[in-house]
Amino acid sequence: MTLNYIWTGFFFAALLVASARVLGYLTGGFDFLPGVTFGQADRDVFVAMVESTFEMAKTSVNIAIYLIGVMALWLGIMRVGEKGGAVNAMTRMTLPFFRRIFPDLPDNHPAFGSMTMNICANMLGLDNAATPLGIKAMKELQEANPDKETASNPQIMFIALNTSGLTLIPVSIMAVRAAMGAQNPADIFLPILLTTFFSTMAALAAVSVAQRINLFQPVIAAYLGGLSLLVGSVIWLLSGMAAGRIGVVSTFAGNFLLFLLIIIFFLLAWTKKVNVYEQFIEGSKDGFHVAVGIIPYLVAMLVAIGVFRASGALDIIVSGIGGVIGWFGVDTGFVGALPTAFMKPLSGSGARGMMIEAFNHYGVDSFVGRMAATFQGSTETTFYTIAVYYGAIGVRNTRYTVTCGLIADLAAVIAGIFIATFFFGRG
């Protein structure tokens, strides 16, 4: 029901804002808004909103078509990994931790392997690989779900961890900054790493409270401590490198590790005399059907987001927050980056556009530009992830998934403001 209210709310909010803009244009601002000028954009706001529905519908299909090939590839590779025993080996490494944060799953459930691979792909910043693996995990979790239309506890925990977006190597963000002429495209590496770590801890804590999972169990504490040590070690290692080398090393490491993983899958399968080619084909056949089944859910969510953005409602929210913050005497230098933060839970491409807009308006190496990049790399697209993952398995009642995802997003915004300010100064 949460998604139902949010989805319809986008349209009604867009209607109210757009109607006010048109009325302001026709009446010259009611004579109650001194200094506010209504122009042609306000008159044509409904045109822009309707155009956005067609554009977002087209984008939805384009995404699904792109996913067909990507999902066929990675579902095929996962099939080879399963038959060769590689997935089982990785699962055994994480099983003690997963068993405690997914207490409703049997010990040897196949979803543990897919979830492990999905989280590893996310940590390497490999979104294209993570999506099909995540959908595979959701389909396996659905097999253990007693109510097929209602999200189970394990599904909520898994999606919350996904939306928190723990990332070690933000390759795509650094690539965009390089293309926009940043002097050091990788200077946002450490802020993103720290911010996304805090958002993941917030997501884990929020779901654990809702599901009454004790995070102070020795095993959970040991794994979280080890993860904290790993993050600290990566920060220490890269902080000692020359600034220009961080992006090169990060990009190489992420892609090398991914390809090495594929080769290990193949080698293990060959040692067990598995026909790698045939197993790859068998695994990839599901890619087409899953990707096509996602289209209605993508169209619904992206069209609503597009209308909300085209109406100008998002701009009003950002301006209002800036005004409230300024009224309390707090520095508002970060407000220009907030559109990226607010758009990120709604649309990855929309947030990317907001980030690029911040680069163009403020400068790619400005405080706002760097903070926008930090927001862009700190979490996943909450509503997109929920729409795709639940849409792939037909779940309608998402329970408190959205709430926990938004808690992680809020943690990322708060942490990002403080961390980016610490690294880059004030705007």
Residue pairs with C-beta under 8 A, 6 or more apart in sequence:
1 397
2 398
2 399
2 400
2 401
2 402
2 403
3 383
3 386
3 387
3 398
3 402
6 383
6 402
7 300
7 301
7 304
10 304
10 305
10 307
10 308
11 304
11 307
11 308
13 308
13 311
13 313
14 49
14 307
14 308
14 310
14 311
14 313
15 311
17 311
17 312
17 313
17 316
18 45
18 46
18 49
18 311
18 312
21 38
21 42
21 45
21 311
21 312
22 42
22 43
22 45
22 46
23 30
24 30
24 33
24 36
24 38
24 42
25 38
25 39
25 42
25 43
26 43
28 38
29 36
29 37
29 38
41 48
45 310
45 311
45 312
48 310
49 307
49 310
49 311
51 310
52 303
52 306
52 307
52 309
52 310
53 303
53 306
53 307
55 306
56 299
56 302
56 303
56 305
56 306
57 299
57 302
57 303
59 302
59 349
60 295
60 298
60 299
60 302
60 303
61 295
61 299
63 298
64 291
64 292
64 294
64 295
64 298
65 291
67 131
67 132
67 287
67 291
67 294
68 287
68 288
68 291
68 292
69 287
70 128
70 129
70 131
70 132
70 287
71 131
71 132
71 135
71 284
71 286
71 287
71 290
71 291
72 284
72 285
72 287
72 288
73 132
73 284
73 287
74 129
74 132
74 133
75 132
75 136
75 283
75 284
75 286
75 287
75 290
76 279
76 280
76 281
76 282
76 283
76 284
76 287
77 262
77 265
77 280
77 283
78 87
78 114
78 117
78 132
78 133
78 136
78 283
79 279
79 280
79 282
79 283
79 284
80 265
80 266
80 269
80 274
80 276
80 279
80 280
80 283
81 87
81 113
81 117
81 265
81 268
81 269
82 88
82 110
82 113
83 269
83 272
83 274
83 279
84 265
84 266
84 267
84 268
84 269
84 270
84 271
84 272
84 274
85 268
85 272
86 264
86 265
86 268
86 269
87 113
87 114
87 116
87 117
88 113
90 113
90 116
90 117
90 120
91 98
91 112
91 113
91 116
93 116
94 112
94 116
95 107
95 112
96 219
96 223
97 219
97 220
97 223
98 105
98 112
98 115
98 116
99 105
99 107
100 213
100 217
100 219
100 220
101 157
101 204
101 208
101 213
101 220
102 112
102 153
102 154
102 157
102 158
103 213
104 144
104 152
104 153
104 154
105 111
105 112
105 141
105 144
105 154
106 144
109 140
109 144
110 140
111 137
111 140
111 141
111 144
111 154
111 158
114 133
114 134
114 136
114 137
114 140
115 137
115 158
117 133
118 130
118 133
118 134
118 136
118 137
118 162
119 161
119 162
119 166
121 127
121 129
121 130
121 133
121 258
122 130
122 162
122 165
122 166
122 167
122 380
123 166
123 167
123 168
123 169
124 168
124 169
124 254
124 257
124 258
125 167
125 168
125 169
125 170
125 171
125 172
125 254
126 171
126 254
126 258
127 172
129 258
130 162
131 388
132 287
132 290
134 158
134 162
134 385
134 389
135 290
135 388
135 389
135 392
137 158
138 155
138 158
138 159
138 389
138 390
138 392
138 393
139 290
139 392
139 393
141 152
141 154
141 155
141 158
142 148
142 152
142 155
142 393
142 395
144 152
144 154
145 151
145 152
145 155
145 395
146 152
148 393
148 394
148 395
149 394
149 395
149 396
149 397
150 395
150 396
150 397
150 399
151 159
151 390
151 395
151 397
151 398
151 399
151 401
153 211
155 389
155 390
155 395
155 401
156 207
156 210
156 211
156 398
156 399
156 400
156 401
156 404
157 207
157 211
159 385
159 386
159 389
159 390
159 401
159 405
160 203
160 204
160 206
160 207
160 401
160 404
160 405
160 408
161 200
161 203
161 204
162 380
162 385
162 389
163 203
163 345
163 379
163 380
163 381
163 382
163 385
163 386
163 405
163 408
163 409
164 196
164 199
164 200
164 202
164 203
164 204
164 379
164 380
164 405
164 408
164 412
165 196
165 199
165 200
165 377
165 378
165 379
165 380
165 412
166 196
166 197
166 199
166 200
167 192
167 193
167 196
167 377
167 378
168 193
168 231
168 234
168 254
169 250
169 251
169 253
169 254
170 188
170 189
170 192
170 193
170 250
170 377
171 250
171 251
171 254
171 255
172 377
173 188
173 192
173 373
173 376
173 377
174 185
174 186
174 188
174 189
174 247
174 250
174 251
175 185
175 251
176 352
176 355
176 356
176 373
177 185
177 188
177 359
177 364
177 373
178 185
178 247
180 356
180 359
180 364
181 364
182 364
182 365
183 365
184 243
184 244
184 365
185 247
186 243
186 244
186 246
186 247
186 250
187 243
187 370
187 423
188 370
188 373
188 374
188 377
189 238
189 246
189 247
189 250
190 235
190 238
190 239
190 423
191 370
191 374
191 416
191 419
191 420
191 423
191 424
192 373
192 374
192 377
192 378
193 231
193 234
193 235
194 231
194 235
194 415
194 419
195 374
195 377
195 378
195 412
195 415
195 416
195 419
195 420
196 377
196 378
196 379
196 412
197 228
197 231
198 411
198 412
198 415
199 378
199 379
199 408
199 409
199 411
199 412
199 415
200 408
201 224
201 411
202 407
202 408
202 410
202 411
202 412
203 404
203 405
203 407
203 408
203 411
204 215
205 215
206 403
206 404
206 407
206 408
207 213
207 404
208 214
208 215
210 400
210 404
214 220
215 221
215 224
238 246
238 249
238 250
241 249
266 276
269 276
269 279
270 276
290 392
293 391
293 392
294 388
294 391
294 392
296 391
297 387
297 388
297 390
297 391
297 392
298 384
298 387
298 388
298 391
300 387
301 383
301 384
301 387
302 347
302 384
305 346
305 347
305 350
305 383
306 350
308 314
308 346
309 343
309 347
309 350
314 339
314 342
314 343
315 339
317 342
318 335
318 338
318 339
318 342
321 335
321 338
322 332
322 335
322 338
325 332
325 335
326 332
331 426
331 427
333 367
333 368
333 426
333 427
334 367
334 368
334 371
334 417
334 420
334 421
334 427
336 358
336 361
336 362
336 368
336 372
336 427
337 358
337 368
337 369
337 371
337 372
337 374
337 375
338 413
339 354
339 357
339 358
340 351
340 354
340 355
340 358
340 372
340 375
340 376
341 375
341 409
341 412
341 413
341 416
343 350
343 351
343 353
343 354
344 351
344 375
344 376
344 378
344 379
344 381
344 382
344 409
345 379
345 381
345 382
345 383
345 405
345 406
345 409
346 381
346 382
346 383
346 384
347 381
347 383
347 384
348 380
348 381
348 384
351 375
351 376
351 381
352 376
354 372
355 372
355 373
355 375
355 376
358 368
358 369
358 372
359 369
359 372
361 368
362 368
362 369
362 427
363 369
366 427
367 420
367 424
367 425
367 426
367 427
368 427
370 420
370 423
370 424
371 416
371 417
371 420
371 421
371 424
371 427
374 416
374 419
374 420
375 412
375 413
375 416
378 412
378 415
378 416
379 408
379 409
379 412
382 402
382 405
382 406
382 408
382 409
383 402
385 405
386 398
386 401
386 402
386 405
390 396
390 398
390 401
